[in-house]
Amino acid sequence: MKIAILGSGAGSNAQAIFNASDNNQIGNTEIVGIFSDKENAPILRHAKKKNIYFKHIHASKDSYSIEGKDEEENEENELED
């Protein structure tokens, strides 16, 4: 099962999902992307450390845009460790 994670905080829930996936507690899973509405959310740093595709989604009441690097460029993302 492929999983995408949406979050805007520290990434503690994402970390629990990583751990459960790594320990095969949620079956055969692959985390394929992490998305956040906060540009510098720590959850995006988790994605970068685990080499998981990630993007920032800018959303407002009237519009949205998806910002970030393409998959090939994720490792060059400007997130601070």
C-alpha positions in Angstrom: 0.0 0.0 0.0 1.3 3.4 -0.9 0.9 6.2 1.7 1.0 10.0 1.4 1.2 12.0 4.6 -0.3 15.4 5.1 0.9 17.4 8.0 1.9 20.9 9.3 3.6 20.2 12.6 6.6 18.6 14.1 6.0 15.3 12.4 5.5 13.1 15.4 2.5 11.3 13.8 4.6 10.9 10.6 7.4 9.4 12.7 4.9 6.9 14.2 3.9 5.9 10.7 7.5 5.6 9.6 8.2 3.3 12.6 5.1 1.2 12.1 6.0 0.8 8.4 9.6 0.0 9.1 8.5 -2.7 11.7 5.9 -4.1 9.3 3.1 -3.3 11.7 0.8 -1.8 9.0 1.5 -4.4 6.3 3.5 -3.9 3.2 3.6 -0.1 2.9 5.6 2.5 1.1 5.6 6.1 2.1 5.6 7.9 -1.2 5.2 11.6 -0.3 4.8 14.1 2.5 3.0 17.4 2.0 2.6 20.4 4.3 0.8 23.7 4.3 3.7 25.2 6.3 6.8 25.9 4.2 9.4 25.1 6.9 7.4 22.5 8.9 9.6 20.0 10.6 7.6 17.2 9.0 9.3 18.2 5.7 12.7 17.7 7.3 11.7 14.2 8.3 10.9 13.5 4.6 14.3 15.0 3.5 16.2 12.8 6.0 14.3 9.7 4.8 14.7 10.6 1.1 10.9 10.8 0.7 9.3 13.1 -2.0 7.9 16.2 -0.3 6.2 19.5 -1.2 4.8 22.6 0.4 1.2 23.3 -0.5 0.2 26.9 -0.2 -3.6 27.0 0.4 -6.0 29.8 1.1 -9.7 30.1 1.1 -9.8 31.0 -2.5 -6.8 29.3 -4.1 -3.9 26.9 -3.7 -0.5 26.2 -5.2 2.0 23.4 -4.8 5.5 24.6 -4.3 8.7 22.7 -4.0 11.2 20.7 -5.9 10.5 18.0 -8.4 11.3 14.5 -7.2 14.8 14.5 -8.8 15.6 17.8 -7.0 14.3 17.0 -3.5 17.8 16.3 -2.2 18.7 19.9 -3.1 15.8 21.4 -1.2 16.7 24.4 0.9 15.3 23.0 4.2 17.6 23.4 7.1 18.6 20.3 9.0 
